[in-house]
């Protein structure tokens, strides 16, 4: 399990790390402008509450793009730089998730099977037991056994616990699916596996993305949760590894800081022994802190946890290996239906897509691209991207106005505000539109907008996808925001919805912790100002 450096993309709860040179692409696409006037004279003057935000110091040299339109009449209400490229970042997920909903269906589930390679005799399997990856993002976790794909609502979801403070564990039992399949294996009469336990990840070639590796098998989002319980200031903290497992061991050097201190919790694999995790840093007294270690060998991770699930069901596993033996897998397509000992159905893709939109789950969005590739008959995940481009064209988005690099919105994924609004108008006419909109963040209430505008009269009336791409300037630690965006619809009363896009490019903040939250708040409150000015 080699260590791998990763670059993290966030959207409000999700921070995007890119190169500062990416700003050059945005500036080269048009003349830089922070002028709040319309680029073509269309629309109304924007409300003073929006101008007051746009004119503050972080945005003096920045460029604001926005578009608010009435989809029923095509009236342009507010417009600036609406036909100029902006980086999409996580607004790309509008297109990724929408394409999966359209092409695969919101009710579609994926099935993860377990096969024996030979018939058990007298309860003993002398062949191998193979868990076949299906692209199920939860594998029974996040309350998938109830048909759900739940996200954390009492803090930032753990998928970004190594990027921002305040993260909490994902809801549900992450091992529920493995336990269910192990129970089925036991019910088939197997009491002992003398062969090996294997994981078959060959549904697609592991997708190497900006966010990290995207395999076809996931357990606990392929994260090891590292939770720290503080002691008294100056004393060691107690570290818990979740889910508990026999693959990794912990070396903790974590101390407890003052109650008002920041968590500096950090985990790294040992260079010589990657199953030894060194946990360092300090955590504030009086509250639990969380970070995560990101799995780089998903097959070995799932294999170990499946073996432990089998053992909990009374099945003896002879193998003591800790690494998945890919070379021992049977030929693809050779599994026999009569040797299928267990299956697990995922939650509907509509549920998974809602979580991806609400939390801006990058790995989930990239997995959706892989599912589109499989649907197209390919094991190369990038072959799922043409389906997104084709559907965007069908929706009326010109190819010249839309660039997509992956499912999550890695730079330089770009579109014009007009292109985004065109897509959203088309989506709203589709039979799956209600599922699409139900999954989106909501100002002051849900997902990556839950912490924005909680006291605003626009709370609950701004529904849209957040996006962020930024980097920290070396030497100064200033946060340079390539783009912060938000797009969706404004509920302005009387059953009327206005489609909107708001984004700011090239804003500079003193540091990351304050900047990443302030820019998200400011863009959200510009949208809130638009909503309030138009509310009937």
PyMOL commands that set and color helices and strands:
alter all, ss='L'
color gray80, all
select helices_A, chain A and resi 22-29+48-54+57-59+89-103+144-146+158-160+176-187+220-222+298-312+326-328+337-339+349-359+362-375+381-394+399-401+417-427+433-438+447-449+512-534
alter helices_A, ss='H'
color red, helices_A
select strands_A, chain A and resi 63-70+75-80+85-87+111-116+124-125+129-132+156-157+167-168+192-193+197-200+207-208+213-214+223-229+238-242+249-257+266-269+276-284+289-294+316-317+340-345+402-403+414-416+462-472+479-491+497-505+507-509
alter strands_A, ss='S'
color yellow, strands_A
deselect
rebuild
show_as cartoon
